[in-house]
Amino acid sequence: MEFLLDGILSITWQQVIMYAVGCLLIFIAIRKQYEPALLLPMGFGAILVNLPLSGVLNQTAEGIGTTHGIIQWLFEVGIEASEAFPLLLFIGIGAMIDFGPLLSNPKMLLFGAAAQAGIFITIIIAVLLGFDIKDAASIGIIGAADGPTSILVSQVLKSNYIGAIAVAAYSYMALVPIIQPMAIKAVTTKKEREIKMDYRPDNVTKTTKIIFPIAVTFIAGVIAPSSVALVGFLMFGNLLRECGVLNSLVKTAENELVNLVTLLLGITISFSMQAEHFVNIETIMIMALGLAAFIFDTICGVLFAKLINLFSKNKINPMVGAAGISAFPMSARVVEKLGVEANKQNHLLMHAVGANVSGQIASVIAGGVILGFFI
């Protein structure tokens, strides 16, 4: 009883806040069903690592001494030492993606690139607010709308705020259906949102789909060598999908592999959510900057589409530019919903999907570029 009382009395107010944060993430995951596969393990992990003398961080055994607990061991092996968990997740993501809509309309690649501008705007703002340049770069990559890339970049750059960055990245990915419509409507008129776009898909051959991931990996490796691990694993997963002879491996990659790595990644990243490192003013600033990065990316994609329209005979619905972020397929669905809302005959899904999958490529290349600059 005395031991229990001592444990309760040793709980700090910062740890109490982390229990509340953990419960909030679990609530959002279950009740709202926002990214439950990641937010639920992260929320539960946030509670685990903040229990007094938590055994998931270290274990003390007679005759052995203190050894690393399971979550600390997973973090060191799966994230800190090798970045294995985020990279393995890219194989599964690649196996899920069909680049057909993008290959059918290659100019959608431009929107993937344009929608990464918010990353670099946010980096500048973070530096002006006093963050170290590597921390600022890690915060900016939240705007990629790509959780694994955010975790990998922040880990490689040894950011002091990995936990806050991970929470921000995945929370805002889950909130894309709320954040993006507000940002899109703020910079478009109803007339612009009503612009109809016909979709006439070109026949993309199997050979083209096989060559594409190989070519993208080669080009990315030459232009941004630091992106090879990110792009390479994404494209490897896609090559598995498109080769047509490894169907069982594709199913494993997009189901068992993704589920297992997502489960481990979610609870492992909670190692960086210990109260003494997480509960501070910088975390609040990171959450605000992460939101700003998402909004800037969305707006930059829309404004780029409007710029193209100034010189184009066949007008592009500016909302398609907003789908250039990496949040696949949520962003494409948002654009489709807003298109139908503005004009019941206005179906933009396939155009938005093309921009959205280009955002997947652009986000990992952006991550590689940042690593190339700041390592």
ABEGO torsion letter per residue (X at the ends): XAAAAAAAAABBAAAAAAAAAAAAAAAAAAAAGBGAAAAAAAAAAAAAAABBGBAAABBBBBGAEBBBBAAAAAAAAAAAAAGAAAAAAAAAAAAABBAAAAAABAAAAAAAAAAAAAAAAAAAAAAAAGBBAAAAAAAAAAAAGBAAAAAAAAAAAGBAAAAAAAAAAAAAAAAAAAAAAAAAAAABBAAAAABBBBBBBBBBBAAAAAAAAAAAAAAAAAABAAAAAAAAAAAAAAAAAAAGAAAAAAAAAABAAAAAAAAAAAAAAAAAABAAAABBAAAAAAAAAAAAAAAAAAAAAAAAAAAAAAABABBBBAAAAAAABABOAAAAAAAAAAAAAABAABBAAAAAAAAAAAAAAAAAAAAAAAAAAAX
